[in-house]
Amino acid sequence: MTYILKTSIKNDVTGLQKPIKYFSDVEHGLAVRVGADMNYNGLLTKNPFKASSYKVLSYEDTPYDLDYLNEFVDKDLVKKQRAEKKKKKIEDGFASGRNCTLFENLRLWAYSNWHRCHQTELRSNILEQAMEFNTFECQLGTREVETIANSVYRFITRHFSIERLNELKSDRAKQSRKKSSANLIYIDGKPWEDEGIPKRTYYYRKENNVDADRSVESQDKPWEKMNMSRRTYYRKKSQGLIEINF
């Protein structure tokens, strides 16, 4: 079954990821609803060995809007189908294709784990992980998996290095220090100890311009001498009804 779209989607490496993801989700949802072959790679051809099992039909020549097609996607059915596949540790490889799915999973793994592998073992580790990701109902052949693994390996060796990783860490540390540059830092002494207050309280008062004299008042408790509550004392003081000389 085919659906002609009003607005085309550039479904390759140069296309925008957001519309591609939306398109893939809708296509996957419709395939689940009609019980389509989840290993179909999207080519408008028949399998010569199983010609009777593959039928490509188009009932309408009127273009569809992707949002309209999305209304027919059963989200609960899709969720159930994915849960069953996950439980069996099986990948669909639908819409984006098995090769693209394997490549995407493998590259993300390699980006996060390349620095944990010795350089002499990196290629074999990537290939081993590629084999573990090849969990489709109809698995890719060994040669296809090796080709994808080699592609990821070449990209990693060209664009990733310990030196570059250290540069990134250094840049992030500098950015972090810039963000915290507004914080007050005292090298000589510990002024909060001189005032007899916690370090956290000291910086809170500095950052929020809290009256330093208030710490003296909190120790002397002048409201007790005036036979009034602490709350009443500060309220009257804010109104200018009380003047205290230190």
Kinemage of the C-alpha trace (Angstrom):
@kinemage 1
@onewidth
@group {chain A} dominant
@subgroup {mainchain}
@vectorlist {calphas} color= white
{ca met a 1} P 0.000 0.000 0.000
{ca thr a 2} L 1.285 3.452 -0.851
{ca tyr a 3} L 0.291 6.955 0.190
{ca ile a 4} L 1.212 10.019 -1.848
{ca leu a 5} L 2.158 12.959 0.379
{ca lys a 6} L 1.258 16.590 -0.273
{ca thr a 7} L 4.586 17.676 1.175
{ca ser a 8} L 7.594 15.516 0.384
{ca ile a 9} L 10.056 14.388 3.047
{ca lys a 10} L 13.760 14.275 2.256
{ca asn a 11} L 14.466 10.917 3.844
{ca asp a 12} L 18.259 10.754 3.722
{ca val a 13} L 21.296 12.009 5.635
{ca thr a 14} L 20.838 15.548 4.279
{ca gly a 15} L 17.210 15.810 5.424
{ca leu a 16} L 15.971 17.445 8.615
{ca gln a 17} L 15.679 14.959 11.467
{ca lys a 18} L 12.405 16.260 12.932
{ca pro a 19} L 10.221 15.701 9.812
{ca ile a 20} L 12.010 12.420 9.081
{ca lys a 21} L 11.238 11.199 12.617
{ca tyr a 22} L 7.587 12.249 12.304
{ca phe a 23} L 7.277 10.591 8.900
{ca ser a 24} L 8.889 7.385 10.202
{ca asp a 25} L 6.586 7.259 13.237
{ca val a 26} L 3.470 7.678 11.078
{ca glu a 27} L 4.647 5.079 8.564
{ca his a 28} L 5.490 2.669 11.369
{ca gly a 29} L 2.117 3.245 13.044
{ca leu a 30} L 0.175 2.571 9.839
{ca ala a 31} L 2.230 -0.564 9.172
{ca val a 32} L 1.437 -1.890 12.648
{ca arg a 33} L -2.263 -1.158 12.221
{ca val a 34} L -2.628 -2.992 8.877
{ca gly a 35} L -0.284 -5.818 9.899
{ca ala a 36} L 2.339 -5.029 7.260
{ca asp a 37} L 5.694 -6.749 6.847
{ca met a 38} L 7.959 -4.928 9.296
{ca asn a 39} L 11.046 -5.934 7.286
{ca tyr a 40} L 9.839 -4.241 4.094
{ca asn a 41} L 12.553 -1.768 3.065
{ca gly a 42} L 10.297 0.653 1.205
{ca leu a 43} L 11.319 -0.209 -2.348
{ca leu a 44} L 8.393 -0.475 -4.785
{ca thr a 45} L 9.398 -3.920 -6.010
{ca lys a 46} L 8.431 -7.514 -5.431
{ca asn a 47} L 10.630 -10.223 -4.009
{ca pro a 48} L 11.318 -12.510 -7.004
{ca phe a 49} L 11.503 -15.530 -4.721
{ca lys a 50} L 8.188 -14.759 -3.000
{ca ala a 51} L 6.325 -12.796 -5.647
{ca ser a 52} L 2.943 -14.024 -4.458
{ca ser a 53} L 3.541 -12.689 -0.944
{ca tyr a 54} L 4.274 -9.089 -1.945
{ca lys a 55} L 1.605 -6.792 -3.331
{ca val a 56} L 2.089 -3.071 -3.844
{ca leu a 57} L -1.291 -1.351 -4.069
{ca ser a 58} L -2.299 2.283 -4.437
{ca tyr a 59} L -6.000 3.035 -4.087
{ca glu a 60} L -5.811 6.817 -4.265
{ca asp a 61} L -3.964 9.263 -6.475
{ca thr a 62} L -4.943 12.206 -4.248
{ca pro a 63} L -2.050 13.434 -2.064
{ca tyr a 64} L -2.399 12.931 1.687
{ca asp a 65} L -1.410 15.261 4.478
{ca leu a 66} L 0.911 13.582 6.987
{ca asp a 67} L -1.120 14.939 9.921
{ca tyr a 68} L -4.247 13.340 8.424
{ca leu a 69} L -2.556 9.948 8.133
{ca asn a 70} L -1.345 10.287 11.711
{ca glu a 71} L -4.980 10.333 12.879
{ca phe a 72} L -5.277 6.665 11.873
{ca val a 73} L -2.272 5.561 13.923
{ca asp a 74} L -3.267 3.512 16.973
{ca lys a 75} L -0.748 4.707 19.581
{ca asp a 76} L -1.685 1.949 22.043
{ca leu a 77} L -1.208 -0.722 19.381
{ca val a 78} L 2.194 0.706 18.451
{ca lys a 79} L 3.232 0.818 22.105
{ca lys a 80} L 2.180 -2.804 22.552
{ca gln a 81} L 4.021 -3.905 19.413
{ca arg a 82} L 7.235 -2.172 20.490
{ca ala a 83} L 6.999 -3.620 23.989
{ca glu a 84} L 6.701 -7.130 22.541
{ca lys a 85} L 9.693 -6.556 20.279
{ca lys a 86} L 11.733 -5.131 23.153
{ca lys a 87} L 10.832 -8.094 25.338
{ca lys a 88} L 12.111 -10.447 22.641
{ca lys a 89} L 15.130 -8.155 22.055
{ca ile a 90} L 14.177 -7.799 18.388
{ca glu a 91} L 14.563 -4.668 16.270
{ca asp a 92} L 12.039 -3.826 13.561
{ca gly a 93} L 14.335 -1.856 11.328
{ca phe a 94} L 11.171 -0.459 9.785
{ca ala a 95} L 10.779 2.859 7.955
{ca ser a 96} L 14.405 3.928 8.302
{ca gly a 97} L 15.553 0.443 7.255
{ca arg a 98} L 17.641 -2.184 9.009
{ca asn a 99} L 20.926 -0.740 7.748
{ca cys a 100} L 20.064 2.778 8.944
{ca thr a 101} L 18.772 1.486 12.284
{ca leu a 102} L 21.936 -0.525 12.887
{ca phe a 103} L 24.148 2.390 11.834
{ca glu a 104} L 22.284 4.823 14.112
{ca asn a 105} L 22.481 2.526 17.153
{ca leu a 106} L 26.127 1.695 16.505
{ca arg a 107} L 27.333 5.271 15.991
{ca leu a 108} L 25.659 6.454 19.213
{ca trp a 109} L 27.308 3.594 21.096
{ca ala a 110} L 30.682 4.384 19.529
{ca tyr a 111} L 30.450 8.108 20.355
{ca ser a 112} L 30.043 7.263 24.045
{ca asn a 113} L 32.443 4.321 24.334
{ca trp a 114} L 35.332 4.795 21.887
{ca his a 115} L 37.648 6.239 24.574
{ca arg a 116} L 37.164 3.125 26.726
{ca cys a 117} L 38.662 0.913 24.021
{ca his a 118} L 42.357 0.482 23.271
{ca gln a 119} L 43.197 1.802 19.809
{ca thr a 120} L 44.311 -1.646 18.611
{ca glu a 121} L 41.008 -3.187 19.733
{ca leu a 122} L 38.629 -0.407 18.660
{ca arg a 123} L 37.729 -1.912 15.276
{ca ser a 124} L 36.995 -5.360 16.725
{ca asn a 125} L 34.977 -3.852 19.604
{ca ile a 126} L 32.829 -1.832 17.204
{ca leu a 127} L 32.247 -4.887 15.017
{ca glu a 128} L 31.355 -6.986 18.062
{ca gln a 129} L 28.824 -4.373 19.177
{ca ala a 130} L 27.403 -4.201 15.643
{ca met a 131} L 26.781 -7.947 15.752
{ca glu a 132} L 24.950 -7.525 19.063
{ca phe a 133} L 22.747 -4.789 17.562
{ca asn a 134} L 21.861 -6.998 14.587
{ca thr a 135} L 18.758 -8.364 16.323
{ca phe a 136} L 16.219 -7.903 13.530
{ca glu a 137} L 13.668 -10.591 12.758
{ca cys a 138} L 15.387 -10.850 9.401
{ca gln a 139} L 19.007 -10.212 10.329
{ca leu a 140} L 21.494 -8.440 8.102
{ca gly a 141} L 24.237 -10.518 6.544
{ca thr a 142} L 27.704 -10.571 8.083
{ca arg a 143} L 29.203 -8.595 5.198
{ca glu a 144} L 26.601 -5.826 5.572
{ca val a 145} L 27.261 -5.612 9.310
{ca glu a 146} L 31.013 -5.444 8.716
{ca thr a 147} L 30.554 -2.635 6.175
{ca ile a 148} L 28.529 -0.566 8.649
{ca ala a 149} L 31.020 -1.255 11.461
{ca asn a 150} L 33.947 -0.190 9.252
{ca ser a 151} L 32.131 3.016 8.327
{ca val a 152} L 31.637 3.931 11.992
{ca tyr a 153} L 35.236 2.962 12.802
{ca arg a 154} L 36.635 5.222 10.060
{ca phe a 155} L 34.561 8.172 11.263
{ca ile a 156} L 35.657 7.681 14.879
{ca thr a 157} L 39.367 7.459 14.020
{ca arg a 158} L 39.162 10.592 11.842
{ca his a 159} L 37.164 12.835 14.138
{ca phe a 160} L 37.746 11.565 17.697
{ca ser a 161} L 40.941 11.577 19.766
{ca ile a 162} L 42.028 11.833 23.382
{ca glu a 163} L 43.573 15.223 22.606
{ca arg a 164} L 40.285 16.513 21.215
{ca leu a 165} L 38.395 15.056 24.174
{ca asn a 166} L 40.699 16.896 26.586
{ca glu a 167} L 40.152 20.136 24.653
{ca leu a 168} L 36.385 19.737 24.949
{ca lys a 169} L 36.658 19.069 28.674
{ca ser a 170} L 38.831 22.153 29.085
{ca asp a 171} L 36.365 24.320 27.136
{ca arg a 172} L 33.446 23.059 29.214
{ca ala a 173} L 35.350 23.766 32.427
{ca lys a 174} L 36.043 27.329 31.260
{ca gln a 175} L 32.380 27.854 30.411
{ca ser a 176} L 31.394 26.524 33.813
{ca arg a 177} L 33.773 28.936 35.543
{ca lys a 178} L 32.361 31.841 33.527
{ca lys a 179} L 28.837 30.986 34.646
{ca ser a 180} L 29.918 30.978 38.276
{ca ser a 181} L 32.076 34.101 37.980
{ca ala a 182} L 29.356 36.137 39.680
{ca asn a 183} L 29.757 34.112 42.863
{ca leu a 184} L 31.841 35.747 45.582
{ca ile a 185} L 35.087 33.938 46.351
{ca tyr a 186} L 37.207 34.780 49.378
{ca ile a 187} L 40.754 33.457 49.429
{ca asp a 188} L 42.028 35.174 52.568
{ca gly a 189} L 40.314 33.929 55.703
{ca lys a 190} L 36.757 32.782 56.339
{ca pro a 191} L 34.611 35.857 57.047
{ca trp a 192} L 31.582 33.760 57.973
{ca glu a 193} L 33.510 32.374 60.947
{ca asp a 194} L 34.315 35.911 62.104
{ca glu a 195} L 30.605 36.722 62.088
{ca gly a 196} L 29.714 33.431 63.745
{ca ile a 197} L 27.368 32.307 60.981
{ca pro a 198} L 27.344 29.366 58.548
{ca lys a 199} L 29.144 29.774 55.218
{ca arg a 200} L 25.864 29.258 53.354
{ca thr a 201} L 24.166 32.033 55.339
{ca tyr a 202} L 27.085 34.386 54.719
{ca tyr a 203} L 26.915 34.010 50.921
{ca tyr a 204} L 23.128 34.198 50.949
{ca arg a 205} L 23.293 37.582 52.685
{ca lys a 206} L 25.987 38.821 50.304
{ca glu a 207} L 24.099 37.763 47.172
{ca asn a 208} L 20.752 39.103 48.411
{ca asn a 209} L 22.040 42.298 50.061
{ca val a 210} L 20.726 41.309 53.466
{ca asp a 211} L 21.533 43.867 56.176
{ca ala a 212} L 24.665 42.715 58.005
{ca asp a 213} L 23.486 44.438 61.203
{ca arg a 214} L 20.653 41.982 61.342
{ca ser a 215} L 23.081 39.263 62.438
{ca val a 216} L 23.975 41.387 65.494
{ca glu a 217} L 20.319 41.911 66.301
{ca ser a 218} L 19.657 38.193 66.061
{ca gln a 219} L 22.260 37.624 68.759
{ca asp a 220} L 21.174 40.468 71.085
{ca lys a 221} L 17.432 39.790 70.613
{ca pro a 222} L 16.276 43.374 71.372
{ca trp a 223} L 12.606 42.374 70.944
{ca glu a 224} L 12.823 40.435 74.196
{ca lys a 225} L 13.955 43.582 76.033
{ca met a 226} L 10.984 45.449 74.540
{ca asn a 227} L 8.561 42.688 75.474
{ca met a 228} L 7.392 42.091 71.919
{ca ser a 229} L 7.622 39.292 69.393
{ca arg a 230} L 10.452 39.097 66.886
{ca arg a 231} L 7.989 39.526 64.030
{ca thr a 232} L 6.487 42.681 65.590
{ca tyr a 233} L 9.945 44.084 66.226
{ca tyr a 234} L 11.057 43.803 62.589
{ca arg a 235} L 7.689 45.077 61.318
{ca lys a 236} L 7.922 48.230 63.453
{ca lys a 237} L 11.558 48.671 62.544
{ca ser a 238} L 10.729 48.537 58.824
{ca gln a 239} L 8.073 51.213 59.446
{ca gly a 240} L 10.640 53.473 61.137
{ca leu a 241} L 8.958 53.160 64.535
{ca ile a 242} L 12.061 51.692 66.164
{ca glu a 243} L 15.610 52.956 65.991
{ca ile a 244} L 18.489 50.904 67.314
{ca asn a 245} L 22.006 52.235 67.793
{ca phe a 246} L 24.900 49.778 67.821
